[in-house]
Amino acid sequence: MTPFKPLVVAVLMSVSTLSTPLHAADTSTATATASASSEAARTQALLDRAEAHLREQGDPALASLSRAGEFQDGELYVYVIDTAGNFLASAGTSSSLIGRNVRELTDSDGRHFIRDILEGANTKSSGRVDYRWFNPMRGKSEPKIASYRRVGDRILVVGYYTPEASFELAKSMLWRAVHELKTHGEDAFERFNNLDGGFIQDDLYVFVVGLDDETVYAHGGSQRLVGRKAGDFVDASGKPFIRDMIALAKNKGEGDIFYSWRNPISLKVENKHAYVVRVGKYLIGAGAYTGQQAR
């Protein structure tokens, strides 16, 4: 058997789009948990097969790891790089990288995520790297996690898209916007509406609605809505979601809400998970699209 060279084995995974029900946060959480559990099981099974094959065959295994089908499971596929960052094998769309050094490859935000994986693997037996990558299923850049573990002189890595991470990014943006509104008052609306204001990223944006007059004061996803009365707005299922938001903000101060709305990136009506907060006489919110077109 050919002796092993230090290798990094990775699996790229695009998590199947989660369906977010329009009626309850606990149902959404249960769906996400079940989906994550299923994907984790599939990933581990594929990693187990790839590891066993490499241990048995050594370097000759690279050829079979590059053949479509044998080491694939739906959207999952295996790719192999060495510790210098040379791309050695792939059974998926990244096969065009074979023969190239990808150590300096950057993600959608310019982060050297391959370098981070390699450097992390040299210092600890397991870990994770967060990055952003283009998701062809959604047609945009999305958060992704590369989880790795060291097995002997090889490192197994699983990369998967994380729809809920988009929601956490939206909440982070929202709390920045809350601070902006509390600090600068209505002058903050201009920043929320401005593409360069720091509150619009892909299909994540901030919106502001008056609690009493139901007027839209800011909307990073659609400028044409600014100034309009939104109380009678309904989503694709007929849900009066703006009034639901207003009631939530008035009664509880903040919370989650689920509805369907047009995604400014995909131009499709999709389910959305939003979080809203009351700031004085305004409702301010932000949310993430789940990617599933509402029916």
N, C-alpha and C positions, 0 to 999 in steps of 0.2 A: 504494500500500500504506500502510495506517495505521502511523505511527511506533510503535515499541515503547515501552511504559512498562516501567520496571524490574519484572521479574517473578521470582517464585521458582516453579519447576516441581518438583513432588515426585511420587514414585511410592511408594505404600504397598504393601508386600509382606508377606504372611504366609508364611514359609517352610514348605513341606510338612513335616509331622512326620517326623522321622528315625526309622527303625527301628533299634533298638539290639539286636544279637544278644546272646544270653545267654551266649555261650561265649568271646569273645575281644575284647580292647580294640583290637587292630589292625584287625579287621573293622569295628568301630564307627567307627574313625577314617577308614577307606577309604570307608565309606558316607557319612559326613558330608562328606568332601572332594568326592566325586562330586556329591552333592546341591548343595553350595555352588557348584560350578563351573557346573552347569546353571542354577541360579537367577540367577547373575551374568550369564550369557549372555542369558537372557530379559529381564532387567532392562535391560541395555545396549541391546538391540534396541528395546525400548519407548521408552527415553529418546531414542534416535536418531530414531525416528519422530516423537516429540513435538517435539523440538528443530527438526527440519526443517520441520514443519508451522507452528510459531510463526514461524520465520524467513521463511517464504514468505507467510503470511497476516497476520501481525501480530495486533492485538487481536481481529479477527473469528474467529481460531482458537479463542478461548475457548468459543464455542458448541459447536463440534465436540468439544472436549476434555471437555465436560460430557455428551456423548451416550454412553449405555452401549454398550459393545461395540467402538467404533471405536478407542479407545485403552485397551483392557484386554487382559490376557493372563492368563487364569485368575484367580488371587487378586491379581494386579497391577493397579493402576489409577493414572491420573494425576490430581493435583489441582494447582491454581495459586493462589498468593497473591502480593500485591505486597509491596514492601519495607517497607510500613507495617504489614503483617500482615493486610491485608484479604483475605478468602477470595473468590476470583474464579471458580473453576471446579473441578468434580470429576466424574469418571465413575463414582465408587464410592459407598460408604455414607456418606462424609463430605459428600455433596452438600447435606445439610441445613444445612451451615455457610456456604453461598454467601451473600454479602451481609453477613456478620458479620466483625468484626475478631477474629482469633484470636491476636494477639501474646502475650496473657497466658494462653493456654491452658496448663494444667499436665498433667503425666502422672500416673500412679497414685501416685507418691511426692511429688507437689506440685512437681515441677521444671518450670520454664518452658522447655520444650524448643523451642517455636517461636521464642521470643525468642533462645535460644542459636543456633539455625540462622541467623536473620537477622543477629545480631551477628557470628557467625563468618564469614558470607559477606561482610561489609563489610571484614574485615581480612585475609582470606586466600583464595586461589583454590580451596582444597579442604580438606576436613576431615570430621569425623564427630561426631555427638552421640549419646550413650548415654542411653536413657530406658526407662521401663516403660509398657506399654500393654495394655489388655484384649485378649486373644486369644480370639475367639469360638469357635475350633475346640477350645480347651482349657477354656474357661469360667473363665479366671483371668487375672490380670495377669502378663505375662512380659517379660523383657528384650528390648529392641528397639534397633536401630542405625539412625540416619539418616546416610547417607553423602552428602556433597554436593560438587559441583564448580562453579566459576563459569565460565560461558561467555558472554563479552561482558557485557551488562548483565542477564543472567539467571543463575539458579542451579538446577542440576539436583540433585535429592535422591532417594535411594532409602531407604525404610524397610523393615526386615525383622526378623522375630522370630529370635532366636538361642537355640535349645535348649541348645547347649553352654555358653552364658553362665550358664544356670541351674545347671549342674554346677559351674562356677567359683565361683558364689555359695555353693553348698553346701560346697565345699572351704574357702572363706574362713571360713564359719561353723564348719566342723569345726576349723580351726586355732585359732579363738578358744576353742572348747570344750575343746580339748586343753590350752590354757594355763589355762583355768578349772579343769580337773580336776587339773592338776599343782599349781596354787596353793592350791586349797581342798579338795582331796580329795573324799570322798564327799558333802560338803555341796553340791557342784556339781550333783548329781543333781536336787535340787529345782528349780534354775533350768532345767535341761534339760527338765523335765516341765511347767514353768509357762508358760502362754500369754504371760505378761508378763515372762518371764525373759530375753528377748532371743535365744533360740535356736530360735524357731519363726517361720517366715515363709511364708505360703501353704502349699504342700506341701513346703517345705524344713524339715527338722528333724534333731535329733541323736538317736542311740540309743547305748546302752551295754550291753554283754553281758560277763559274767564269763568269762574265758578257761578256767578250770578247772571251775566249777560250771554254766556255760552258762545262767546266770540273767540275765534282762533287768532291768537296774537303772534304766534311763531310756529313754523312748521318746516323743518329742514328737508323734508321729503317732497314737499309740493308747495311752492310759493303761491300758487293760485288760490290756496285755501286760506291764506292770511287775510283777515278782515271779514271772513264769512261767518255766519251763524251756524254752529255745528250741532246744536241740540237735537235736530231731527235726523242727523246722519245715522244710517244703519249699515251693518256689514252685509256680506253676501248671504248670510242666513236670516237676515231681517232683524238682527239684534241691535238695539239702540245703544251702542257701546259707549258713545260720548256721555250720554246721561248716566250710564252705569259707572263710568269713570268719575263723574262729578259726585254722584251719590257716595261712592267709595271714599273719595277725598274728603268730603264733608263729614262723613260719619266716622271714619277711622284714621284719617290723616294721610295714610299711604297704603299701598297694597298692590297685588297682582291682578291682572285682568287679561282675558283671552278673547280674541276676536279675529276676523279676517279682513285683510286690507291689501291694496295694490302695492306690490313691491316695486320701488322705483328702478331697481336694477334689472330684475327678470321681466318686469312689466306684466306679471301675472298676479292674480288674486291669491294670496297665500295666508295660511293661519299665522297668527302673530301672538307672541307672549310679551306683554308690556308691564311696566311698573310705573305707578303714578304717585306723586307726592303733592300735598297741599303746601303752598307758600303764599300766605296772606290770602288775597282774593283770587289767586290763580291756581290752576291745576297744571303741573308740569310733569311730563312723562317721556319715556323712551322705551324701546322694546326691540326684539329680534324676531325676524321671520324664520319659521321652521323649515321652509322650503317645500312643503307639501301644498299643492294648489287646492284651495277650498272647493268643495263640491256643493 
